[in-house]
Amino acid sequence: MSKCIAVVISEDPCKTARPVEALRIALGLCSGDHQTTVVLLGLATALLMKDKEDIIDIDVLEKYLPSFKHLAVPFLIESGTAMNVWSDDFSVTTRTTDEIRQFIRSVDCSLVF
């Protein structure tokens, strides 16, 4: 039975390696029948931006990002977030804070980083 899963990332990837590790975990969840959505909040949106020099574990991030594009894993970000997306190939959708909150409540399982 497939589940709807949200991986919520809100930590600053320039201060901790946890956001990159969270993306790696999300990618692993995508390998099954689960519908996995990645929610990027606040400074975590830097994971998809062109200028990523200061991100901790940048080499790991660059290794896994092409798989997110290939699998068309959906990303949700907050409306009004300034995005300089690394590539238009990512499936990025903006939602209001309330819509994101409702989405997270509606999923079967959420992992929060």
MOPAC internal coordinates of N, CA, C and O (Angstrom, degrees):
PM7 1SCF
backbone

  N    0.0000 0     0.00 0     0.00 0    0    0    0
  C    1.4473 1     0.00 0     0.00 0    1    0    0
  C    1.5254 1   108.38 1     0.00 0    2    1    0
  O    1.2310 1   120.49 1   -59.54 1    3    2    1
  N    1.3275 1   116.67 1   120.46 1    3    2    1
  C    1.4628 1   119.19 1  -179.27 1    5    3    2
  C    1.5268 1   110.20 1   -79.19 1    6    5    3
  O    1.2310 1   121.97 1   -27.87 1    7    6    5
  N    1.3017 1   113.84 1   152.13 1    7    6    5
  C    1.4588 1   120.83 1  -178.43 1    9    7    6
  C    1.5157 1   109.34 1  -122.48 1   10    9    7
  O    1.2310 1   121.53 1   -22.63 1   11   10    9
  N    1.3146 1   114.68 1   157.37 1   11   10    9
  C    1.4568 1   121.49 1   174.20 1   13   11   10
  C    1.5322 1   106.87 1   -96.69 1   14   13   11
  O    1.2310 1   120.59 1   -59.97 1   15   14   13
  N    1.3129 1   116.48 1   120.03 1   15   14   13
  C    1.4630 1   122.19 1  -173.31 1   17   15   14
  C    1.5243 1   109.84 1  -122.29 1   18   17   15
  O    1.2310 1   120.96 1   -42.02 1   19   18   17
  N    1.3235 1   115.77 1   137.98 1   19   18   17
  C    1.4673 1   121.68 1   173.88 1   21   19   18
  C    1.5246 1   108.56 1  -115.60 1   22   21   19
  O    1.2310 1   120.95 1   -48.75 1   23   22   21
  N    1.3189 1   115.79 1   131.25 1   23   22   21
  C    1.4600 1   121.75 1   172.95 1   25   23   22
  C    1.5297 1   105.20 1  -109.31 1   26   25   23
  O    1.2310 1   120.87 1   -68.85 1   27   26   25
  N    1.3218 1   115.94 1   111.15 1   27   26   25
  C    1.4607 1   122.16 1  -175.30 1   29   27   26
  C    1.5217 1   108.75 1  -101.53 1   30   29   27
  O    1.2310 1   120.83 1   -57.19 1   31   30   29
  N    1.3307 1   116.01 1   122.81 1   31   30   29
  C    1.4644 1   121.02 1  -178.30 1   33   31   30
  C    1.5189 1   108.14 1  -121.89 1   34   33   31
  O    1.2310 1   120.87 1   -58.52 1   35   34   33
  N    1.3355 1   115.93 1   121.48 1   35   34   33
  C    1.4665 1   119.48 1  -179.58 1   37   35   34
  C    1.5273 1   113.17 1  -127.48 1   38   37   35
  O    1.2310 1   120.27 1   175.01 1   39   38   37
  N    1.3185 1   117.09 1    -4.99 1   39   38   37
  C    1.4607 1   119.64 1  -178.11 1   41   39   38
  C    1.5326 1   110.92 1   -79.18 1   42   41   39
  O    1.2310 1   121.02 1   -23.72 1   43   42   41
  N    1.3066 1   115.65 1   156.28 1   43   42   41
  C    1.4618 1   123.25 1  -179.51 1   45   43   42
  C    1.5313 1   109.44 1   -78.38 1   46   45   43
  O    1.2310 1   119.57 1   -65.07 1   47   46   45
  N    1.3360 1   118.43 1   114.93 1   47   46   45
  C    1.4673 1   120.35 1  -178.63 1   49   47   46
  C    1.5281 1   113.86 1   -69.00 1   50   49   47
  O    1.2310 1   120.20 1   172.29 1   51   50   49
  N    1.3349 1   117.22 1    -7.71 1   51   50   49
  C    1.4654 1   120.47 1   176.45 1   53   51   50
  C    1.5244 1   111.85 1   -89.17 1   54   53   51
  O    1.2310 1   120.49 1   172.56 1   55   54   53
  N    1.3307 1   116.67 1    -7.44 1   55   54   53
  C    1.4669 1   120.59 1  -179.10 1   57   55   54
  C    1.5170 1   113.75 1  -115.63 1   58   57   55
  O    1.2310 1   120.46 1   160.89 1   59   58   57
  N    1.3318 1   116.73 1   -19.11 1   59   58   57
  C    1.4563 1   120.57 1  -178.92 1   61   59   58
  C    1.5282 1   109.70 1  -149.19 1   62   61   59
  O    1.2310 1   120.56 1   -25.95 1   63   62   61
  N    1.3124 1   116.53 1   154.05 1   63   62   61
  C    1.4608 1   121.95 1   179.08 1   65   63   62
  C    1.5267 1   112.40 1   -84.28 1   66   65   63
  O    1.2310 1   120.30 1   174.11 1   67   66   65
  N    1.3335 1   117.03 1    -5.89 1   67   66   65
  C    1.4727 1   120.54 1  -176.89 1   69   67   66
  C    1.5307 1   114.42 1   -58.11 1   70   69   67
  O    1.2310 1   118.29 1   140.16 1   71   70   69
  N    1.3408 1   120.87 1   -39.84 1   71   70   69
  C    1.4654 1   119.01 1   178.96 1   73   71   70
  C    1.5249 1   113.55 1   -61.86 1   74   73   71
  O    1.2310 1   120.08 1   140.21 1   75   74   73
  N    1.3159 1   117.46 1   -39.79 1   75   74   73
  C    1.4654 1   120.50 1   177.99 1   77   75   74
  C    1.5266 1   109.54 1   -67.40 1   78   77   75
  O    1.2310 1   120.37 1   139.30 1   79   78   77
  N    1.3096 1   116.90 1   -40.70 1   79   78   77
  C    1.4686 1   120.62 1   177.46 1   81   79   78
  C    1.5309 1   110.18 1   -64.00 1   82   81   79
  O    1.2310 1   120.21 1   141.98 1   83   82   81
  N    1.3250 1   117.20 1   -38.02 1   83   82   81
  C    1.4618 1   121.07 1   177.83 1   85   83   82
  C    1.5281 1   110.98 1   -62.46 1   86   85   83
  O    1.2310 1   120.31 1   140.35 1   87   86   85
  N    1.3287 1   117.01 1   -39.65 1   87   86   85
  C    1.4634 1   119.87 1   176.63 1   89   87   86
  C    1.5231 1   111.26 1   -65.03 1   90   89   87
  O    1.2310 1   120.63 1   141.62 1   91   90   89
  N    1.3144 1   116.39 1   -38.38 1   91   90   89
  C    1.4738 1   120.06 1   177.88 1   93   91   90
  C    1.5293 1   110.10 1   -62.07 1   94   93   91
  O    1.2310 1   120.68 1   138.07 1   95   94   93
  N    1.3241 1   116.31 1   -41.93 1   95   94   93
  C    1.4682 1   121.40 1   178.12 1   97   95   94
  C    1.5242 1   110.04 1   -64.53 1   98   97   95
  O    1.2310 1   120.44 1   136.61 1   99   98   97
  N    1.3304 1   116.76 1   -43.39 1   99   98   97
  C    1.4686 1   121.06 1   178.96 1  101   99   98
  C    1.5241 1   110.57 1   -59.30 1  102  101   99
  O    1.2310 1   120.51 1   138.50 1  103  102  101
  N    1.3131 1   116.63 1   -41.50 1  103  102  101
  C    1.4540 1   120.61 1   179.20 1  105  103  102
  C    1.5282 1   110.75 1   -62.87 1  106  105  103
  O    1.2310 1   120.51 1   140.13 1  107  106  105
  N    1.3106 1   116.63 1   -39.87 1  107  106  105
  C    1.4626 1   120.42 1   176.30 1  109  107  106
  C    1.5138 1   112.15 1   -61.98 1  110  109  107
  O    1.2310 1   120.35 1   142.32 1  111  110  109
  N    1.3223 1   116.93 1   -37.68 1  111  110  109
  C    1.4619 1   120.86 1   178.80 1  113  111  110
  C    1.5315 1   111.44 1   -68.22 1  114  113  111
  O    1.2310 1   120.52 1   152.14 1  115  114  113
  N    1.3103 1   116.60 1   -27.86 1  115  114  113
  C    1.4689 1   121.16 1   179.77 1  117  115  114
  C    1.5199 1   112.27 1   -71.00 1  118  117  115
  O    1.2310 1   120.22 1   162.72 1  119  118  117
  N    1.3144 1   117.19 1   -17.28 1  119  118  117
  C    1.4592 1   119.93 1  -175.48 1  121  119  118
  C    1.5245 1   112.69 1   -72.96 1  122  121  119
  O    1.2310 1   120.23 1   163.57 1  123  122  121
  N    1.3268 1   117.17 1   -16.43 1  123  122  121
  C    1.4580 1   120.41 1   177.92 1  125  123  122
  C    1.5222 1   111.03 1   -95.55 1  126  125  123
  O    1.2310 1   120.85 1    21.45 1  127  126  125
  N    1.3158 1   115.98 1  -158.55 1  127  126  125
  C    1.4576 1   121.94 1   179.63 1  129  127  126
  C    1.5243 1   112.79 1   -85.38 1  130  129  127
  O    1.2310 1   120.35 1  -176.55 1  131  130  129
  N    1.3045 1   116.94 1     3.45 1  131  130  129
  C    1.4606 1   120.77 1  -175.21 1  133  131  130
  C    1.5288 1   111.68 1   -74.46 1  134  133  131
  O    1.2310 1   121.06 1   -34.26 1  135  134  133
  N    1.3297 1   115.58 1   145.74 1  135  134  133
  C    1.4606 1   121.59 1   171.82 1  137  135  134
  C    1.5197 1   106.28 1   -90.31 1  138  137  135
  O    1.2310 1   119.67 1   -74.37 1  139  138  137
  N    1.3160 1   118.23 1   105.63 1  139  138  137
  C    1.4611 1   123.27 1  -175.92 1  141  139  138
  C    1.5190 1   109.89 1  -106.90 1  142  141  139
  O    1.2310 1   121.08 1   -49.22 1  143  142  141
  N    1.3293 1   115.54 1   130.78 1  143  142  141
  C    1.4584 1   122.66 1   176.81 1  145  143  142
  C    1.5226 1   107.80 1  -123.11 1  146  145  143
  O    1.2310 1   120.31 1   -44.24 1  147  146  145
  N    1.3241 1   117.01 1   135.76 1  147  146  145
  C    1.4621 1   122.31 1   178.15 1  149  147  146
  C    1.5303 1   107.91 1  -102.13 1  150  149  147
  O    1.2310 1   120.83 1   -54.32 1  151  150  149
  N    1.3252 1   116.01 1   125.68 1  151  150  149
  C    1.4603 1   122.36 1   178.39 1  153  151  150
  C    1.5270 1   107.52 1  -107.01 1  154  153  151
  O    1.2310 1   120.55 1   -61.43 1  155  154  153
  N    1.3307 1   116.56 1   118.57 1  155  154  153
  C    1.4612 1   121.65 1   179.60 1  157  155  154
  C    1.5204 1   108.87 1  -105.94 1  158  157  155
  O    1.2310 1   120.77 1   -59.86 1  159  158  157
  N    1.3189 1   116.14 1   120.14 1  159  158  157
  C    1.4600 1   121.95 1  -178.95 1  161  159  158
  C    1.5266 1   110.11 1  -115.85 1  162  161  159
  O    1.2310 1   121.11 1   -34.35 1  163  162  161
  N    1.3253 1   115.47 1   145.65 1  163  162  161
  C    1.4626 1   120.56 1   175.17 1  165  163  162
  C    1.5140 1   112.90 1    57.90 1  166  165  163
  O    1.2310 1   120.92 1    48.13 1  167  166  165
  N    1.3263 1   115.84 1  -131.87 1  167  166  165
  C    1.4669 1   121.62 1  -176.02 1  169  167  166
  C    1.5242 1   114.02 1   -71.68 1  170  169  167
  O    1.2310 1   120.16 1   170.32 1  171  170  169
  N    1.3242 1   117.30 1    -9.68 1  171  170  169
  C    1.4662 1   120.42 1   178.96 1  173  171  170
  C    1.5276 1   112.03 1   -65.56 1  174  173  171
  O    1.2310 1   120.08 1   161.79 1  175  174  173
  N    1.3330 1   117.46 1   -18.21 1  175  174  173
  C    1.4653 1   119.84 1   178.04 1  177  175  174
  C    1.5299 1   111.78 1   -63.74 1  178  177  175
  O    1.2310 1   120.32 1   163.80 1  179  178  177
  N    1.3265 1   117.00 1   -16.20 1  179  178  177
  C    1.4662 1   120.91 1   177.52 1  181  179  178
  C    1.5278 1   111.53 1   -60.25 1  182  181  179
  O    1.2310 1   120.33 1   159.50 1  183  182  181
  N    1.3245 1   116.98 1   -20.50 1  183  182  181
  C    1.4676 1   120.59 1   179.52 1  185  183  182
  C    1.5268 1   112.18 1   -61.66 1  186  185  183
  O    1.2310 1   119.83 1   155.01 1  187  186  185
  N    1.3258 1   117.93 1   -24.99 1  187  186  185
  C    1.4642 1   121.40 1  -178.65 1  189  187  186
  C    1.5154 1   113.46 1  -109.05 1  190  189  187
  O    1.2310 1   119.81 1  -171.03 1  191  190  189
  N    1.3122 1   117.97 1     8.97 1  191  190  189
  C    1.4588 1   120.68 1  -177.18 1  193  191  190
  C    1.5200 1   111.79 1   -91.18 1  194  193  191
  O    1.2310 1   121.49 1   -23.06 1  195  194  193
  N    1.3077 1   114.76 1   156.94 1  195  194  193
  C    1.4656 1   120.87 1  -178.91 1  197  195  194
  C    1.5220 1   111.80 1   -62.89 1  198  197  195
  O    1.2310 1   120.10 1   134.60 1  199  198  197
  N    1.3185 1   117.42 1   -45.40 1  199  198  197
  C    1.4596 1   122.04 1  -176.96 1  201  199  198
  C    1.5229 1   109.08 1   -87.03 1  202  201  199
  O    1.2310 1   120.90 1   -82.68 1  203  202  201
  N    1.3443 1   115.88 1    97.32 1  203  202  201
  C    1.4540 1   120.71 1  -175.37 1  205  203  202
  C    1.5274 1   112.56 1  -119.48 1  206  205  203
  O    1.2310 1   119.79 1  -160.28 1  207  206  205
  N    1.3036 1   118.01 1    19.72 1  207  206  205
  C    1.4632 1   121.46 1  -173.33 1  209  207  206
  C    1.5278 1   114.15 1   -56.50 1  210  209  207
  O    1.2310 1   120.16 1   143.89 1  211  210  209
  N    1.3244 1   117.30 1   -36.11 1  211  210  209
  C    1.4598 1   120.95 1  -173.84 1  213  211  210
  C    1.5260 1   114.08 1   -89.30 1  214  213  211
  O    1.2310 1   119.93 1   179.73 1  215  214  213
  N    1.3247 1   117.74 1    -0.27 1  215  214  213
  C    1.4606 1   120.58 1  -177.58 1  217  215  214
  C    1.5264 1   109.81 1   -72.46 1  218  217  215
  O    1.2310 1   121.32 1   -47.24 1  219  218  217
  N    1.3123 1   115.07 1   132.76 1  219  218  217
  C    1.4671 1   121.27 1   176.91 1  221  219  218
  C    1.5253 1   108.03 1   -72.08 1  222  221  219
  O    1.2310 1   119.95 1   -43.38 1  223  222  221
  N    1.3037 1   117.70 1   136.62 1  223  222  221
  C    1.4658 1   125.02 1  -177.26 1  225  223  222
  C    1.5293 1   111.97 1    64.97 1  226  225  223
  O    1.2310 1   120.49 1  -141.53 1  227  226  225
  N    1.3153 1   116.66 1    38.47 1  227  226  225
  C    1.4610 1   121.70 1  -179.49 1  229  227  226
  C    1.5275 1   111.61 1   -57.67 1  230  229  227
  O    1.2310 1   120.20 1   145.13 1  231  230  229
  N    1.3383 1   117.22 1   -34.87 1  231  230  229
  C    1.4597 1   119.98 1   179.87 1  233  231  230
  C    1.5242 1   111.42 1   -64.68 1  234  233  231
  O    1.2310 1   120.23 1   142.88 1  235  234  233
  N    1.3202 1   117.17 1   -37.12 1  235  234  233
  C    1.4705 1   121.49 1   177.30 1  237  235  234
  C    1.5263 1   109.72 1   -68.98 1  238  237  235
  O    1.2310 1   120.41 1   136.49 1  239  238  237
  N    1.3339 1   116.83 1   -43.51 1  239  238  237
  C    1.4594 1   121.54 1   179.36 1  241  239  238
  C    1.5275 1   111.13 1   -58.75 1  242  241  239
  O    1.2310 1   120.47 1   132.01 1  243  242  241
  N    1.3229 1   116.70 1   -47.99 1  243  242  241
  C    1.4622 1   120.44 1  -178.35 1  245  243  242
  C    1.5256 1   112.28 1   -65.77 1  246  245  243
  O    1.2310 1   120.43 1   156.26 1  247  246  245
  N    1.3025 1   116.79 1   -23.74 1  247  246  245
  C    1.4632 1   121.18 1   177.21 1  249  247  246
  C    1.5324 1   110.99 1   -72.00 1  250  249  247
  O    1.2310 1   120.07 1   142.99 1  251  250  249
  N    1.3389 1   117.48 1   -37.01 1  251  250  249
  C    1.4594 1   121.29 1  -173.94 1  253  251  250
  C    1.5241 1   114.86 1   -95.12 1  254  253  251
  O    1.2310 1   119.02 1   157.11 1  255  254  253
  N    1.3247 1   119.47 1   -22.89 1  255  254  253
  C    1.4670 1   120.93 1  -177.40 1  257  255  254
  C    1.5298 1   114.13 1   -56.99 1  258  257  255
  O    1.2310 1   118.78 1   140.08 1  259  258  257
  N    1.3308 1   119.94 1   -39.92 1  259  258  257
  C    1.4698 1   118.23 1   178.45 1  261  259  258
  C    1.5376 1   113.40 1   -59.36 1  262  261  259
  O    1.2310 1   120.03 1   147.80 1  263  262  261
  N    1.3128 1   117.54 1   -32.20 1  263  262  261
  C    1.4651 1   120.53 1   178.44 1  265  263  262
  C    1.5232 1   111.04 1   -67.32 1  266  265  263
  O    1.2310 1   120.11 1   143.79 1  267  266  265
  N    1.3303 1   117.40 1   -36.21 1  267  266  265
  C    1.4667 1   120.40 1   177.01 1  269  267  266
  C    1.5213 1   110.33 1   -63.75 1  270  269  267
  O    1.2310 1   120.42 1   141.33 1  271  270  269
  N    1.3264 1   116.80 1   -38.67 1  271  270  269
  C    1.4647 1   120.64 1   177.14 1  273  271  270
  C    1.5316 1   110.37 1   -67.12 1  274  273  271
  O    1.2310 1   120.85 1   132.60 1  275  274  273
  N    1.3143 1   115.97 1   -47.40 1  275  274  273
  C    1.4600 1   120.72 1  -177.53 1  277  275  274
  C    1.5320 1   111.60 1   -60.73 1  278  277  275
  O    1.2310 1   120.10 1   138.47 1  279  278  277
  N    1.3188 1   117.41 1   -41.53 1  279  278  277
  C    1.4634 1   122.08 1  -178.46 1  281  279  278
  C    1.5333 1   112.89 1   -84.36 1  282  281  279
  O    1.2310 1   120.42 1   174.47 1  283  282  281
  N    1.3369 1   116.80 1    -5.53 1  283  282  281
  C    1.4792 1   122.51 1  -178.75 1  285  283  282
  C    1.5262 1   111.46 1    54.47 1  286  285  283
  O    1.2310 1   120.85 1  -135.85 1  287  286  285
  N    1.3251 1   115.97 1    44.15 1  287  286  285
  C    1.4628 1   121.09 1   177.85 1  289  287  286
  C    1.5231 1   108.01 1   -66.27 1  290  289  287
  O    1.2310 1   120.01 1   -52.35 1  291  290  289
  N    1.3331 1   117.59 1   127.65 1  291  290  289
  C    1.4682 1   119.61 1  -178.94 1  293  291  290
  C    1.5282 1   112.49 1   -74.78 1  294  293  291
  O    1.2310 1   121.37 1   -43.60 1  295  294  293
  N    1.3282 1   114.98 1   136.40 1  295  294  293
  C    1.4569 1   123.01 1   174.05 1  297  295  294
  C    1.5179 1   107.93 1  -113.92 1  298  297  295
  O    1.2310 1   120.18 1   -44.15 1  299  298  297
  N    1.3150 1   117.26 1   135.85 1  299  298  297
  C    1.4641 1   122.57 1   173.26 1  301  299  298
  C    1.5147 1   108.20 1  -112.30 1  302  301  299
  O    1.2310 1   120.58 1   -44.59 1  303  302  301
  N    1.3329 1   116.50 1   135.41 1  303  302  301
  C    1.4571 1   121.29 1   174.01 1  305  303  302
  C    1.5210 1   108.03 1  -131.73 1  306  305  303
  O    1.2310 1   120.82 1   -19.84 1  307  306  305
  N    1.3236 1   116.03 1   160.16 1  307  306  305
  C    1.4554 1   121.13 1  -179.50 1  309  307  306
  C    1.5242 1   111.04 1   -71.75 1  310  309  307
  O    1.2310 1   120.75 1   -38.75 1  311  310  309
  N    1.3190 1   116.16 1   141.25 1  311  310  309
  C    1.4631 1   121.51 1   174.94 1  313  311  310
  C    1.5203 1   109.08 1   -57.32 1  314  313  311
  O    1.2310 1   121.10 1   -37.90 1  315  314  313
  N    1.3124 1   115.50 1   142.10 1  315  314  313
  C    1.4593 1   120.41 1   178.79 1  317  315  314
  C    1.5154 1   114.16 1    87.46 1  318  317  315
  O    1.2310 1   120.21 1   175.89 1  319  318  317
  N    1.3263 1   117.21 1    -4.11 1  319  318  317
  C    1.4590 1   120.77 1   178.19 1  321  319  318
  C    1.5222 1   108.98 1   -73.23 1  322  321  319
  O    1.2310 1   120.79 1   -51.75 1  323  322  321
  N    1.3212 1   116.09 1   128.25 1  323  322  321
  C    1.4641 1   120.35 1   177.74 1  325  323  322
  C    1.5184 1   108.29 1   -72.73 1  326  325  323
  O    1.2310 1   121.03 1   -61.98 1  327  326  325
  N    1.3179 1   115.64 1   118.02 1  327  326  325
  C    1.4581 1   119.80 1  -178.32 1  329  327  326
  C    1.5163 1   110.31 1  -121.12 1  330  329  327
  O    1.2310 1   121.00 1   -51.04 1  331  330  329
  N    1.2954 1   115.69 1   128.96 1  331  330  329
  C    1.4529 1   123.59 1   171.02 1  333  331  330
  C    1.5270 1   103.76 1  -116.62 1  334  333  331
  O    1.2310 1   121.20 1  -107.95 1  335  334  333
  N    1.3118 1   115.31 1    72.05 1  335  334  333
  C    1.4594 1   121.63 1  -169.63 1  337  335  334
  C    1.5219 1   111.16 1   -58.75 1  338  337  335
  O    1.2310 1   121.52 1   -44.84 1  339  338  337
  N    1.3080 1   114.70 1   135.16 1  339  338  337
  C    1.4594 1   123.16 1  -179.07 1  341  339  338
  C    1.5185 1   110.62 1   -59.18 1  342  341  339
  O    1.2310 1   120.65 1   143.15 1  343  342  341
  N    1.3026 1   116.36 1   -36.85 1  343  342  341
  C    1.4585 1   120.09 1  -179.59 1  345  343  342
  C    1.5184 1   109.49 1  -154.52 1  346  345  343
  O    1.2310 1   120.70 1   -36.55 1  347  346  345
  N    1.3117 1   116.26 1   143.45 1  347  346  345
  C    1.4605 1   120.50 1   177.19 1  349  347  346
  C    1.5232 1   111.84 1   -72.46 1  350  349  347
  O    1.2310 1   120.21 1   173.93 1  351  350  349
  N    1.3108 1   117.20 1    -6.07 1  351  350  349
  C    1.4586 1   120.50 1  -178.84 1  353  351  350
  C    1.5182 1   113.63 1   -74.31 1  354  353  351
  O    1.2310 1   119.68 1   165.35 1  355  354  353
  N    1.3323 1   118.21 1   -14.65 1  355  354  353
  C    1.4591 1   120.80 1   177.57 1  357  355  354
  C    1.5179 1   109.36 1   -75.15 1  358  357  355
  O    1.2310 1   120.67 1   -33.15 1  359  358  357
  N    1.3010 1   116.32 1   146.85 1  359  358  357
  C    1.4575 1   122.09 1   178.07 1  361  359  358
  C    1.5294 1   108.51 1   -91.79 1  362  361  359
  O    1.2310 1   120.52 1   -97.31 1  363  362  361
  N    1.3358 1   116.61 1    82.69 1  363  362  361
  C    1.4682 1   122.21 1  -176.43 1  365  363  362
  C    1.5211 1   109.50 1  -104.38 1  366  365  363
  O    1.2310 1   121.02 1   -51.57 1  367  366  365
  N    1.3340 1   115.66 1   128.43 1  367  366  365
  C    1.4552 1   122.42 1   177.51 1  369  367  366
  C    1.5171 1   108.45 1  -125.54 1  370  369  367
  O    1.2310 1   120.60 1   -42.14 1  371  370  369
  N    1.3169 1   116.46 1   137.86 1  371  370  369
  C    1.4668 1   119.92 1   175.79 1  373  371  370
  C    1.5221 1   109.35 1   -96.18 1  374  373  371
  O    1.2310 1   121.41 1   -37.04 1  375  374  373
  N    1.3049 1   114.90 1   142.96 1  375  374  373
  C    1.4662 1   122.93 1   178.13 1  377  375  374
  C    1.5230 1   108.34 1  -140.04 1  378  377  375
  O    1.2310 1   120.73 1   -24.36 1  379  378  377
  N    1.3171 1   116.22 1   155.64 1  379  378  377
  C    1.4594 1   120.17 1   175.11 1  381  379  378
  C    1.5244 1   108.34 1   -71.15 1  382  381  379
  O    1.2310 1   121.03 1   -15.76 1  383  382  381
  N    1.2980 1   115.64 1   164.24 1  383  382  381
  C    1.4664 1   120.60 1   178.85 1  385  383  382
  C    1.5242 1   110.60 1   -58.13 1  386  385  383
  O    1.2310 1   120.38 1   137.92 1  387  386  385
  N    1.3307 1   116.88 1   -42.08 1  387  386  385
  C    1.4639 1   120.16 1   179.17 1  389  387  386
  C    1.5229 1   112.09 1   -65.11 1  390  389  387
  O    1.2310 1   120.15 1   140.39 1  391  390  389
  N    1.3221 1   117.32 1   -39.61 1  391  390  389
  C    1.4615 1   120.25 1   178.57 1  393  391  390
  C    1.5260 1   110.94 1   -65.30 1  394  393  391
  O    1.2310 1   120.45 1   141.10 1  395  394  393
  N    1.3205 1   116.75 1   -38.90 1  395  394  393
  C    1.4718 1   120.15 1   177.16 1  397  395  394
  C    1.5197 1   109.62 1   -65.64 1  398  397  395
  O    1.2310 1   120.30 1   136.78 1  399  398  397
  N    1.3159 1   117.03 1   -43.22 1  399  398  397
  C    1.4657 1   121.45 1   178.48 1  401  399  398
  C    1.5309 1   110.57 1   -59.21 1  402  401  399
  O    1.2310 1   120.16 1   134.65 1  403  402  401
  N    1.3252 1   117.30 1   -45.35 1  403  402  401
  C    1.4659 1   121.29 1   178.95 1  405  403  402
  C    1.5286 1   110.97 1   -64.44 1  406  405  403
  O    1.2310 1   120.63 1   140.13 1  407  406  405
  N    1.3256 1   116.41 1   -39.87 1  407  406  405
  C    1.4637 1   119.95 1   178.30 1  409  407  406
  C    1.5245 1   110.72 1   -60.65 1  410  409  407
  O    1.2310 1   120.42 1   132.95 1  411  410  409
  N    1.3158 1   116.80 1   -47.05 1  411  410  409
  C    1.4653 1   120.40 1  -178.64 1  413  411  410
  C    1.5241 1   110.92 1   -62.54 1  414  413  411
  O    1.2310 1   120.56 1   142.88 1  415  414  413
  N    1.3241 1   116.54 1   -37.12 1  415  414  413
  C    1.4799 1   119.51 1   176.96 1  417  415  414
  C    1.5148 1   112.03 1   -67.52 1  418  417  415
  O    1.2310 1   119.97 1   153.07 1  419  418  417
  N    1.3216 1   117.67 1   -26.93 1  419  418  417
  C    1.4650 1   120.54 1  -174.72 1  421  419  418
  C    1.5245 1   114.32 1   -84.38 1  422  421  419
  O    1.2310 1   119.92 1   162.75 1  423  422  421
  N    1.3344 1   117.76 1   -17.25 1  423  422  421
  C    1.4712 1   119.72 1  -176.72 1  425  423  422
  C    1.5191 1   111.45 1   -76.91 1  426  425  423
  O    1.2310 1   121.03 1   -18.72 1  427  426  425
  N    1.3225 1   115.64 1   161.28 1  427  426  425
  C    1.4618 1   121.20 1   179.11 1  429  427  426
  C    1.5178 1   112.25 1   -73.47 1  430  429  427
  O    1.2310 1   120.72 1   147.82 1  431  430  429
  N    1.3333 1   116.23 1   -32.18 1  431  430  429
  C    1.4563 1   120.78 1  -175.93 1  433  431  430
  C    1.5253 1   108.86 1  -152.18 1  434  433  431
  O    1.2310 1   120.66 1   -37.60 1  435  434  433
  N    1.3257 1   116.34 1   142.40 1  435  434  433
  C    1.4701 1   119.19 1   175.89 1  437  435  434
  C    1.5172 1   108.64 1  -134.22 1  438  437  435
  O    1.2310 1   121.60 1   -37.72 1  439  438  437
  N    1.3254 1   114.55 1   142.28 1  439  438  437
  C    1.4506 1   122.11 1   174.00 1  441  439  438
  C    1.5135 1   106.48 1  -115.63 1  442  441  439
  O    1.2310 1   119.94 1   -52.05 1  443  442  441
  N    1.3092 1   117.71 1   127.95 1  443  442  441
  C    1.4606 1   121.33 1  -174.23 1  445  443  442
  C    1.5264 1   109.67 1  -116.87 1  446  445  443
  O    1.2310 1   121.22 1   -53.20 1  447  446  445
  N    1.3261 1   115.27 1   126.80 1  447  446  445
  C    1.4688 1   121.84 1   179.72 1  449  447  446
  C    1.5035 1   109.45 1  -122.77 1  450  449  447
  O    1.2310 1   120.10 1   180.00 1  451  450  449

